[in-house]
Amino acid sequence: MSCPICGEDTVTQVRPFCSKRCADIDLAKWLNGSYAVPSQREEGEETGVSETEDTVPGPH
């Protein structure tokens, strides 16, 4: 199996990556939005959550 980031052979401790560095690069891509899962929802379609349900009440 090869590392999805650089193509080198994988290492068991950080599988499916070859190093901690490549694992961190992959995590950073997820966190900054480079990877995304496509939505089945049409753009502009209602989410089903009303505006009142969307707000979090403050402390009493």
QUIVEN-V683854 format. One record per residue. N is the residue number from 1. RES is the residue in one letter. PHI is phi in whole degrees, 0 to 359 (NA if undefined). PSI is psi in radians with two decimals (none if undefined). Layout:
N_RES_PHI_PSI, N_RES_PHI_PSI
This chain:
1_M_NA_2.50, 2_S_246_2.68, 3_C_296_2.28, 4_P_290_-0.26, 5_I_270_-0.88, 6_C_242_-0.24, 7_G_91_-0.06, 8_E_289_2.93, 9_D_295_2.53, 10_T_281_2.81, 11_V_242_2.34, 12_T_306_-0.72, 13_Q_296_-0.50, 14_V_235_0.39, 15_R_308_2.37, 16_P_267_0.34, 17_F_259_2.98, 18_C_266_-0.33, 19_S_202_2.90, 20_K_297_-0.60, 21_R_300_-0.82, 22_C_293_-0.62, 23_A_297_-0.73, 24_D_293_-0.66, 25_I_299_-0.76, 26_D_297_-0.78, 27_L_300_-0.76, 28_A_299_-0.64, 29_K_296_-0.68, 30_W_294_-0.78, 31_L_290_-0.57, 32_N_268_0.02, 33_G_90_0.16, 34_S_295_-0.59, 35_Y_262_2.48, 36_A_210_2.54, 37_V_265_2.19, 38_P_295_2.53, 39_S_268_2.57, 40_Q_271_-0.16, 41_R_280_2.43, 42_E_289_2.58, 43_E_294_2.34, 44_G_87_-0.09, 45_E_288_2.53, 46_E_295_2.54, 47_T_270_-0.27, 48_G_89_-0.02, 49_V_254_2.14, 50_S_286_2.85, 51_E_298_-0.60, 52_T_288_-0.56, 53_E_286_-0.43, 54_D_282_-0.41, 55_T_271_2.50, 56_V_263_2.17, 57_P_292_2.55, 58_G_281_3.04, 59_P_294_2.65, 60_H_276_none
